[in-house]
Amino acid sequence: MVLKVGRGAAAPPFLVMDVIAAANARAAALPPGAPAIIRMEVGQPGTGAPEGAVAAARAALDAGAPLGYTEALGLSGLRARIAAHYQDWYGRDLPASRIAVTVGASGAFPLAFLAAFDPGDRIAMAAPFYPPYVNILTALGMQPVILPTGPQTRFQPDIAMLERLDPPPAGLIVASPSNPAGTMLHADELAAIAAWCHGRGVRLISDEIYHGLAYDAPATTAAGLSPSAVVVNSFSKYFCMTGWRVGWLVLPADLIRPVECLAQNMMICASHIAQIAAAAAFDCHGELADKVAGYRRSRDLLLRALPEAGFDRLSPAEGAFYLYADISARSNDSAGFCARMLEEAGVAATPGVDFDRERGSRFVRFSYCGPEADMAEAARRLRRWR
C-alpha cells in the first residue's frame, strides 16, 4: 500500500542547517588541541540574551508565577512595550492592538501568509532571499515570483522591477536590512515601494528582524508608510534571544482578527516565560548597543581583510551581520567551495545556493555575529588559505 504524502512535505531544506550539521561533525572530529572551527555560517549572535531579560525570567520562576497560556496575540504588557518601541525608535504612534506576539519570526511568516493570501496567489520577492520565504509559501500552495537583483540595486528590489510584473502579484516581501546581503532599502526607496504596493492592492510584507543592526543610517519601518503593510520582527537578532523563540507582527486592521484566529489554532501562544523575558529586554539597550558596536568592528575588519583573502566583490554591508561575497573568479560551485573552506581552513560559511537557486552557485554568505576574536582569526585563516 502506498500512502499519500502531502505536497507540503516536498518543501526543500533550509541548507544552512545542513552546513551547521557539517560544521558540528567537523568540530567533533578534531583531535585534542586542534584549532577550533570558526562559525560564520549561521545568523545567531555569539552572546546570549541580555542580562535584564534573563533576570526577569529568573525572577518570574523564583516567584512561582503561573506560567500558563497567554492570549493568542501575547501578553498585554509585552504588546504595549512593543508598541512603545515604535514611538521610541521611529516616532510612530501604534496602538498595542495592532501587535501580535508570535513564536519567533519563523512563526510569524505562516500566520501572515495564511491571513493575507490564498493558495495559488503569486508573491514576489528579490533574489537573493531568506530561504524560508519560498519554502513556506510553496508548502502553503502559494507561488513565489523571483526578482533577480544584483549590486546595481544593492541586491534589493526597485519600482522598475515591480512595474514589469503583469499582472501585479498578490504580495511583495522585502527585507531591510536583508539576509543574506546585509543591504538596506533606504527611506525613500521603501516609501516608494510601500506606496506602489498600497496603490495597486499588493500586500507588502516587510521583514524587519535586523532592525537595530544598521551601521550607516537608521532603518525605516514600513509600519509608518502604509496602512496595509504587515511588519515582521523578532527578538532573535538585535535582542540576542534566538532560542527564546519570540517575535511579533505589526498588523493592519483587516488582518488582526484573522491572525488571532490562526494563532489560536496553530500555536495557542508564544512561550509565557519567554514573553516575560522579551518585555524586559526593552530595558537593556545599553548592553545591546555594546553588542552592536562589536558587530560593527567585525564588519569593518572583514571589509578590510576579506579582499586581501581573495574575496574582493562584497555586498555593501549596511546592516544585519552578513557579507555576501561573489566568488565567481574562484569557483562556480559555492557548495563545494564552502565544503573545502570548512575542511581546509576550518571556517564554516553558507553557500549562496541557499539564497538564490539560479545564481547562488557563485556566492557565499559570511556571518560576522560571532565573537570578535573569532572573526579576526577567520580573516587570518582565509588570507593563508588563499
MILOLUM-914679 format. One record per residue: residue in three letters; z, y, x of N, C-alpha, C, CB in turn. Coordinates in steps of 0.2 Angstrom, whole numbers, plus 5000, padded with zeros to 4 digits. Glycine has a CB too. Example, Ala and Ser with C-alpha at 12.3 -4.5 7.8 and 13.67 -1.06 7.14 Angstrom:
<sites>
Ala503949725066503949785062503949845066504549785057Ser503549895064503649955068503950005064502949975070
</sites>
This chain:
<sites>
Met500049945004500050005000500050065004500650004995Val499650115003499550175006499850235002498850195009Leu500350265004500650315000500450385002501450315001Lys500450424997500150494998500650535003500050534992Val500350575007500650625012500350685010500550605019Gly500850735008500650805006500250835011501250845004Arg499850885009499450925014499850965018498850965010Gly500450985016500851025020501150995026501451045016Ala501050925026501350885032500850895037501350815030Ala500250925036499750925041499750995045499050925038Ala500251035043500451095047500451075055501051135044Pro500151115059500151105066500851115069499551145070Pro500951095075501651105078501651175081501751055084Phe502251205081502351265085502451245092503051305082Leu501951255096501851225103502351245108501151245106Val502651305107503251325111503751285111503451395110Met503851245105504451195105504251135109504551175098Asp503651125110503451065115503551085122502751045113Val503451155123503551175130504251175132503251245131Ile504651195127505451195128505651115130505751215122Ala505351075126505551005127505250975134505150955122Ala504651005136504450985143504851015148503751005144Ala505051075147505551115152506151075153505551185151Asn506451055147507051025147507050955151507351005140Ala506450915149506450855153506350865160505750815150Arg505950915162505850935169506550945173505350985170Ala506950985169507651005172508050945172507951065167Ala508050905168508450845168508250795174508450805161Ala507650805176507450755181507550785188506650735180Leu507750845188507850875195508350845199507950955194Pro508350835205508850805209509450855210508650775216Pro510050835212510550875213510450925218511250835214Gly510550985217510451045222509751075221510651015228Ala509351045217508651075217508651135213508151025214Pro508151185215508151245211508051235204507551295214Ala508351275200508351265193507651285190508951305189Ile507551265184506951285181507051355178506751235175Ile506551405179506651475176506251475169506251525181Arg506651485164506451485157506151555155507051465153Met505451555155505051605152504651595146504651645158Glu504851535143504351505138504651525131504351435138Val505251545130505551555123505851625123506051495122Gly505751645116505951715115506651715113505551755110Gln507151695117507851685115508251725120508051615115Pro508551775118508951815123509451775127509451875119Gly509551795133509851755138510651755137509751775145Thr510851805133511551805131511651795124511851885133Gly512351775122512451765115512551825111513051715115Ala512851815105513051865100513451915103513351835094Pro513451975101513952025103514652015102513752095100Glu515052035106515752015106516052035099516152055111Gly515952085096516152105090515952065084515952175088Ala515352035084515151985079515551925080514451975080Val515651895086516051835087516751845085515951815095Ala517051905087517751915085517851915077517951985088Ala517351945074517351945066517351875063516751995063Ala516851835066516851765064517551725065516251735067Arg517751735071518351705073518951725068518551715080Ala519051795067519551815063519451795056519551895062Ala518851785053518751755046519051685046518051765044Leu518851645051519051575052519851575052518751545057Asp520151615057520851615058521251625051521051655063Ala520951675047521251695041521151645035520951765039Gly520751595037520651545031520251565026521351525029Ala519751615027519351645022518951585019518851695026Pro518851595012518551535008517751545009518651545001Leu517451505014516851515016516351475012516751495023Gly516251495006515851455001515151485000516151454994Tyr514751474995514151504993514251584992513851474987Thr513751614995513751684993513251694988513651734999Glu513151754985512551764981511851754985512551844978Ala511351734981510751714985510451774989510251694980Leu510551834987510251884991510751914996510151944986Gly511351874997511851895003512451925000511451935008Leu512851935005513551965004513352045003513951965010Ser513752074998513552144996513752185002513952164990Gly514252175006514452215012513952215017515052185014Leu513652155018513052145023512452185021512952075025Arg512252175014511652215012511752285012511552195005Ala512352315011512552385012512452405019513252405009Arg512752365024512652385031511952385033513052335035Ile511552335031510852335032510452395030510452275030Ala510652415023510352475020510552535024510552485013Ala511152545026511352605030511052605037512152595032His510852545040510452545046509852575046510352465048Tyr509452575040508852615039508952685039508552585033Gln509552715036509652785037509852805044510252795032Asp510252755047510452775054509852775059510952725057Trp509452725059508852725064508252755062508752645065Tyr508052755055507452785053507452845049507052725050Gly508052865046508152915042507852905035507752975044Arg507852835033507652815027508152795022507152755028Asp508152825016508752805011508552745007508852865007Leu508752685008508552625005509252605001508352575009Pro509152584995509652554991509752484993509552554983Ala510452464993510552394995510252344991511352384996Ser510052364985509752314980509052294983509652344973Arg508752324987508152304990508152254996507752364992Ile508752244998508952205004509052125001509452225008Ala508752085004508852015003509051975010508251975000Val509651955011509851915017509551845017510651915017Thr509251825022508851765022509151715028508151775023Val508951655028509051605034508651625039509051535031Gly508751675043508351695048507651725046508151645053Ala507251755050506651775048506151715046506251815054Ser506351655049505951595048506051575040506151545052Gly506651595038506751585030506451635026507451575029Ala506351695029506151755025505351745024506251815029Phe504951725028504251715028504051675022503951695034Pro504351615021504151575015504351605008504451505015Leu504851645008505051675002504651735000505851705003Ala504451775006503951825005503251805002503951865011Phe503051755006502351725004502351694997502151675009Leu502851654995502851624989502951674983503351574988Ala503351734985503451784979502751824979504051824981Ala502451834984501851884984501151854983501851924990Phe501051794985500451764985500351694981500251754992Asp499751674979499651614976499251564981499251624970Pro499251504980498851454984498151474983498951384981Gly497751474989497051494989496951574991496751484982Asp497551614990497451684992497351685000498151724991Arg496951745002496751755009497251805011496051785009Ile497551785017498051835020497851845027498751795020Ala497751905029497451925036497951945041496951995035Met497751935047498251945052497851955059498851895053Ala498051985064497751995070497851935074497952055074Ala497451915079497551865084497551895090496951805083Pro498051885095498551835094499051845089498851825101Phe499351795087499851805081500451755083499551785074Tyr500951765079501551715079501351655075502251755076Pro501351595079501051535075501351515069501151485080Pro501951525067502151505060501851545055502951515060Tyr501651605056501251645051500751595048500951705053Val500251575052499751525050499951465047499251515056Asn500451435051500651365049501051365042501151335054Ile501451415041501751415034501251435029502351475034Leu500851485030500351495025499951435023499851555027Thr499651395028499251345027499651285023499051315034Ala500251275025500751225022500751245014501351225025Leu500751315013500851335006500151335002501151405006Gly499651315005498951315002498651385002499051294995Met498851425006498551495007498051495013499051545008Gln497651545013497051545018497151605023496451545015Pro497351585029497451635034496751665036497751615041Val496651725037496051765039496151795046495751815033Ile495851775051496051795058495651855060495951735062Leu495951905062495551965065495651965073495852025062Pro495151945076495151945084495252015086494551905087Thr495752015091495852085094495952075102496552115091Gly495952125105495952125112496352185115495252115115Pro496252195122496552255125496352325122496452255132Gln495752325119495452395117495852415111494752385115Thr496252375107496652395102497352375103496452365095Arg497552365109498152335111498352275107498752395110Phe497952235106498052165103498352175096498452125107Gln498152235093498352255086497752265081498852315086Pro497852255075497352265070497252345069497452235063Asp496652365067496552435065496152435059496152465071Ile496052495056495752515050494952485050495752585048Ala494652495056493952465056493852395054493652485063Met494352355057494352285056494452265049494952245060Leu494952305046495152295039494552315034495752335037Glu494152365036493652385032493052335031493352455034Arg493052295037492552245037492652185033492352225044Leu493252175030493452125026493252135019494252115026Asp492752085016492452095010492452025006491752125010Pro492852015001493252064998493952075002493452044991Pro494252125000494952135004495352075003495252205001Pro495852055008496252005007496852015002496551985014Ala497151965000497751974996498352005000497951914992Gly498351995006498952025010498652035017499451975010Leu499152065021499052085028499652075031498652145029Ile499752035037500352035041500252075047500551955042Val500652115049500652155055501352145058500552225054Ala501352145065501952145069502052195074502052075072Ser502552235074502652285079503352305080502252355076Pro503552285086503252255092503052185091503652255098Ser502552165094502152105092502352045097501452105092Asn502351985094502351925098501751885098502951875096Pro501351875103501551875110501451935114501251815113Ala501051985112500852035117501352085118500252065113Gly501852095114502352145116502052215115502552145123Thr501552225111501252295109501452315102500452285110Met501352385101501652415095501052445091502152465097Leu501152445085500752495081501052565081500652475073His500752615083501052675084501152705077500652725088Ala501552755076501752785070501152795065502252845070Asp500652835068500052855064499652795062499652905068Glu499652745067499252685065499552645060499152645072Leu500252635060500552595055500452635048501252585057Ala500552695048500552735042499852725039500652815043Ala499352735043498652725041498552655038498152735046Ile498752605041498652535038499052525032498952485044Ala499652555032500052545025499752585020500752575026Ala499452645021499052675015498452635013498852745018Trp498152615018497552575017497652515012497152545023Cys498252475014498452415010498652435003498952385014His499052485003499352504996498752534991499852564997Gly498252564994497752594990497252544988497352644994Arg497252484991496752434989497052364986496352404996Gly497752374985498052314982498152264986497752294976Val498252274993498352224998499152225000497952235004Arg499452174999500152165000500252165008500552104997Leu500652225011500752225018501452185019500852295020Ile501452145024502052105026502152135033501952025026Ser502652175035502752205041503352165045502952275040Asp503152125050503652095054503952135059503352025058Glu504552155058504952205062505552175066505152265058Ile505452105068506052075070506252095078505951995070Tyr505752135081505852155088506052235088505252145092His506252255082506452325082507052335086506552355075Gly507152385089507752395094507552375101508352355092Leu506952345102506752325108506052365109506652245109Ala506052425110505452475111505652515117505252515105Tyr505252525122505352555128505052615130505152505134Asp504552635126504152695127504252745121503452685129Ala504252725115504352765109504652725104503652785107Pro505052755100505352715094504952685090505852755091Ala505052625087504652595082504752625075504852515081Thr504252615071504152645064504252585059503552685063Thr504652595054504652545049504252555043505352535046Ala503852505041503452505035503852525029503052445034Ala504552515029504952525023504852595021505652505024Gly504752645025504652715023503952735022505052755028Leu503452695023502752715022502452685016502452685028Ser502652635013502352605007502852585002501852555009Pro502752594996503152564991503052494989503152604984Ser502452464992502352394990502452354996501652394988Ala502552375002502652335008503252295008502652375014Val503252235011503852195012503952195020503652115010Val504552205021504852205028505252145030505252275030Val505052115036505452055038505852075044505051995039Asn506452065045506852075051507352025052507252145050Ser507752025057508151965059508751995064507751915062Phe509251955064509751965069509651925075510451945066Ser509151895076509051855082508851885088508451805080Lys508451945088508151965094508652025097507451995093Tyr508552085094508952145097509752125096508852205092Phe509952095091510652075090510852015094510752065083Cys510351975097510551915101510951865097510951935107Met510751845091511051805086510551745084511451835080Thr510251715089509651665087509951615083509351645093Gly510551575085510751515082511151535076511151485087Trp511351595074511751605068511251605062512051675069Arg510651615063510151605058510251655052510151535055Val510251715053510251765048509651815049510951805048Gly509351825044508851885044508851925037508151845045Trp508351965036508351995030507652025028508752065030Leu507552035022506952065019507152135016506652015014Val506652175017506652245013506152235008506552305017Leu506252235001505852214996505652274992506152154992Pro504952274989504852324984505152294978504052334984Ala505152344973505552324966505252264963505452384962Asp504552254963504252204959504452134962503552214959Leu504652124968504752064972505552044972504452064978Ile505952094970506652074971506952014967507152134969Arg506752014961507051954957506651894958506951974949Pro505951894960505651834962505951804968504851844963Val506051844973506351824979507051794978506351874985Glu507451824974508151804972508051734969508451854967Cys507651724964507551654961507351604966507051664955Leu506851624970506651574975507151554980506051604979Ala507551604982508151594987508651544983508451654989Gln508751564977509251514974509051444974509351544966Asn508451434973508251364973508051334979507551364968Met507851374984507651344991508151344996507051384993Met508651384996509151385001509851404999508951435006Ile509951424992510551454989510751514993511151394990Cys510951514999511151575003511151565010511851595001Ala511151615014511251605021511951595023511051675025Ser512151565028512751545030513251605029512851525038His513851585026514351635024514651665031514851615020Ile514851625035515151645041514651685046515451585045Ala514051665046513551705050513451775047512951665050Gln513451775040513351845037513951885039513351835029Ile514551865039515151905041515051925049515851865041Ala514851885053514651905060514151955060514551845064Ala513651945056513051995056513252065054512451965052Ala513652065049513852135047514252175053514352125041Ala514652135056515052165062514552185068515552115064Ala514052145068513552165074513352235074512952115074Phe513352265068513152335067513652385071513052355060Asp514152365073514652405076514652395084515352385074Cys514152355086514052335093513452365097514052255093His513252425095512652445098512752465105512452515094Gly513352485107513452505114513252445118514152525115Glu513552385117513452325120512752305120513952265117Leu512452305114511752285114511252335118511552285106Ala511452395118511052445122511052425129511252515121Asp511552395132511552375139511152315140512352355141Lys511052275135510652215135509852235135510752165129Val509752285131509052315131508852345137508952365125Ala509352375140509252405147509052355152509852445149Gly509352295151509252245156508552215155509752185155Tyr508252215148507652185147507152235150507452185139Arg507252305149506852355152506752345160507052425151Arg507352335163507252325170506852265172507952315173Ser506952205168506552145170505852165168506752085165Arg505652195163504952215162504652255167504952255155Asp505052305170504752345175504652305181505252405176Leu505152265183505052225189504452175188505652175190Leu504352145182503752095182503052135181503852055175Leu503052195179502452235179502252255186502552295175Arg502752255190502552265197502352205201503152305201Ala502752155199502752085203502152045201503352055203Leu502052035194501551985192500852005195501551985184Pro500652065195499952075198499952055205499752145198Glu500452055209500552035216500451955216501152055219Ala500651925210500551855210499951825207501151825206Gly499451875206498851855203498751865195498651785205Phe499251885192499251905185499151975184499951875181Asp498551995185498352075185498052095179497952085191Arg498052055174497752085167498252065162497052045165Leu498752115161499352105157499252155151499952125161Ser499552135145499552175139500052235140499852135133Pro499952285137500452345138501152325135500152405134Ala501652325139502252305137502652355134502652275144Glu502552375128502852425124503452405121502352455119Gly503552345119504152325116504252245116504152345109Ala504752225112504952155112505152135119504352105109Phe505052075121505152055128504651995130505852025129Tyr503952015130503451975131502952015135503151945125Leu502551975140501951995143501451945142502052005151Tyr500851965139500351925138499851925143499951935131Ala499751875147499351885153498651845153499651855159Asp498151885154497451855154497351815161496851905153Ile497251745161497251705167496551685168497751645166Ser496051705164495351685164495051685171494951725160Ala495251725176495051725183495351665186495251785186Arg495851625184496151575187496051505183496851585188Ser495951515177495951455173495751465166496651415172Asn495351415162495251425155495551365151494451415154Asp496151345154496551295151497251315152496351225155Ser497451355147498151385148498651325147498251435142Ala498551275143499051225143499151185149498851175137Gly498551165152498551135159498851185164497951115161Phe498651245164498951295169499751305168498651365167Cys499951305162500751305161501051245163500851325154Ala500751185162501051125165501051125172500651065162Arg500551145176500551145183501051195185499851165186Met501151255182501651305184502351285184501551375180Leu502451245178503151215177503251165183503151175171Glu502751115184502851065189502851095196502251015189Glu502451135198502451165205502851225207501651175206Ala502951265202503351325203504051325200502951385201Gly504151285195504751275192504851335187505351275197Val504251365184504351415180503951395173503951485182Ala504351395168504051375161503851445157504651345157Ala503251435155502951485151502551455145502451535155Thr502251495141501951465135501251475135502251495128Pro500851425134500051435134499851475128499751365134Gly499351515129499051565124498751525118498551605127Val498651465119498351425113498851425107498051355115Asp499451435108499951435103499851495098500651435106Phe499551545101499551615098498751635096499751665102Asp498251595098497651615097497151555098497351675101Arg497051515093496651455094495951455096496751415087Glu495651515096494951525098494951545105494651575094Arg495351595107495351625114495951615118495151695113Gly496451585115497151575119497051535125497651555114Ser496551495126496551445132496551485138495951405132Arg496351555138496351595144496951645144495751635144Phe497451635141498051675141498651635141498051725134Val499251665144499851645145500351695143500051615152Arg500851675139501451725137502051705142501651715130Phe502251765145502951765148503451795144502851795156Ser504051765144504551795140505051825146504951745135Tyr505351885145505751905150506451925148505451965154Cys506651885142507351905140507851865143507351895132Gly507751825148508251785151508651825156507951725155Pro509151795160509451835164509051875170509951785168Glu509251935171508851975176508751935183509152035177Ala509251905185509151865191508651815191509851835194Asp508551785185508051735184507351765184508151695178Met507351815181506651855181506451875188506651915176Ala506951895192506751915199506551855203507351945202Glu506951795202506751735205506051705203507251685204Ala505951715197505251695194504651735198505151705186Ala504751795198504251835202504151815209504451905202Arg504751795212504651765219504251705219505351765223Arg504451655215504151595215503351595213504451545209Leu503251645208502551645206502051685212502451695200Arg502351725216502051755222501851705227502451815225Arg502351655228502251605233501751555230502951565234Trp501751535223501351485220500651515220501551475213Arg500551575220499851605220499451575226499851675220
</sites>
